[in-house]
Amino acid sequence: MSDLDKNINPFDDPDFMAFMMSMKKISEDRLMEMSYDLLIKNTDSALLHDAPAKHKVNAIDRVITFFESREEYEKCAKLQNIRNKIIKSEA
């Protein structure tokens, strides 16, 4: 089985995590847009990641706050759904 056939969790990839850390140099707007895209496209990976739920919820709250300030409420609603799933999975 090739790596392309495996169910890969991007959050477990050290190269991916190094890339995400380098994103700090990019503007907040771009970082938040990329964070949103990552969460939407990889929701299952975000839910399954072994980071404490509290940390995941705090990170999503920060992205929600950013999009609220831009009045992009459709994105906020999608992020809120992911946030709720994280909280439910810990209950």
N, C-alpha and C positions, 0 to 999 in steps of 0.2 A: 504494500500500500504506500503510495506516495504521500508526501506532506500535504498535497492539495486535497487528498481524499480524507484526511483526518479532520476531526472536529477540533480545531485549534482555538484556544482561548487567547486572544491578543493580550490580555492583561497578565498572562504568565510568560510572555516573551520579553527577555531582558532588552533586546534591541528596541522593541516597541516602547518599553518603559523609558529607555534612555531618550528616545525620540520625544516622548511626551514631556520629559523634563527640559529638553532643549526648547520646547515651545514657549517657555517662560519669556523668551526674548521677543516673541511675536506680540503684536498689540493685543490688548484684552478682547477687542471685538473679534478678531480672527480666532483667538484661543477659545472663546465662548462658542462661536459658530462651529468650530471643529469638535469641541466637547459635545455639543448638541448632536451633531451628525454621528459621532462615535456611539453615544448612548442610544440613539434611535436605531442605528444599524446593528448594534451589538448588545441589545438589551439583555439577552440571555446570559452573555458573558459577564455583564455588569452585575446581574443578579447572583450569579454563581461565584463570583470572585470572593476570595476569602478575607477581604478587608472587612473590618467591623462595620456592621450596618450603620452605626452612628456616623462613621466617616463618609460612607457612601451618601447618606441622607444629607449631611452637611455640604458635600460637594454639589449635589444636585440642587440644594437650596440656593447655593451661590449662583448657579447657572440660571435658575428660575428668576432670581432677583435681577440679574442682568437683563433678561428678556422682558421682565415686567417694566423695567425702566425704558425700554424701547417700544413698549405697548405691543409686543408680539405674543399675544395671549394664546394663540393656537399652539405655539411651541411650549408655553408654560403648561398648558393642559396635558400635552403629551409627556412632559417631564414629570408632572405631578402624578400621572398614572404609574410611571416607573418607580417613583418615590414610594407610592402606596404599596406597590408589589414588594419592595424591599422591606418595608415595615411589616407587612403581612407575613413574609417569609420568616421573620424573626419571632413572630408571636407564637 
